[in-house]
Amino acid sequence: MNHWIVLSCLLVSLFSSPSRALATTDGLYQVTEPHPEEVRKILPFIQNYRQEGRLWLVSLKSPKTPSWVFHFLRIYDPKKMLHYTPQLKTLPTHLPTIDPAYLAMIKTTHLQNTVGKLASYKNRAAGTPENQSAQKWIASELQAMGYEVTQDCYSPNTCSVIAEKKGSNTTGGVILVEGHFDSVGKDYAGADDNASGTASTIEIARILKNYPNQNTLRFFLTNGEEIGLLGATHYSKVLAQSGHIKDLKLVINMDMVGYNSNGIVELETNAEYDSLAKWFAALTEKYTSLKSKITLGAWGSDHVPFLDLHVPTLLTIEDWSTKSRCYHLECDKAETMNFTYATEITRLNAAAVLTEDASP
Ligand SMILES: [Zn+2]
């Protein structure tokens, strides 16, 4: 079935159902291709409707749009996407108290060292020998902290790393923090994307290694994100099949958290988790010097497979309108990163884990 057939079927169902079709969003699409080169290719065919961080909504210039363009678009879905920024006036005000001593343990130098180590592997593309070396190094770091470390492999040589510490409350759930450690495969690169999120995940594991958690803490360093969210998709399906997906209380994804000039962190999830995004916005205000921007309409990273299974999941990512100029390029090195900013996002997500764990 080609794109035209799929599209016409979807359009028929969209327009024949008056309850679903909003007058203002008829014929809208979300752009789901981030790379500037691809964006240039589709520009002649699309008309800007609204761009708010990573949520970019467009309409088509002509009904005669070539089918390949639809590879980079998906039909506006009000169940997932919101074409306006949710009001930030209604942030939750009563957040449980957490011990600030844990947040004070976060060290910028640790993030720098981990990013340096990961970028010292020549090529971290999923399945390469150096990707496997990076995987073993991550596993050994988490093991040395006292976590129970396992792996989840979607092919014989391509595995994600899982580190876990059981919670004291036997009826508690699981709080999962994730970040992908594979890269697009440029030599000695992939610092911001996504050694940064990997380093932040490992740092949160480190500061919480002796924290008396009630819920189970799980750190998930995913592999194969860059070639189709393969590691996160595989693991989320494993959990769904065993019925353990329902144990997940909260999933936090960190992807590209190290390049910034305006102090804004983007909080991305689907419209059904609007209140989760506001909860994160309140935490951003309380525990960091950053400003937050909420975008609803998740795409393009490891939060998506969990959201597809209706797990409360949120992506923290650098402000997309000012994202790294070295995105997916060989110049994505530690030197271009803003480690103060990466430290603030690490604080935000560590505070989220602690607050969730302290919540009834
Ligand atoms: Zn990435």
Residues whose N, C-alpha, C, O or C-beta is under 5 A from the ligand:
A	BS01	ZN	D193 N194 D255
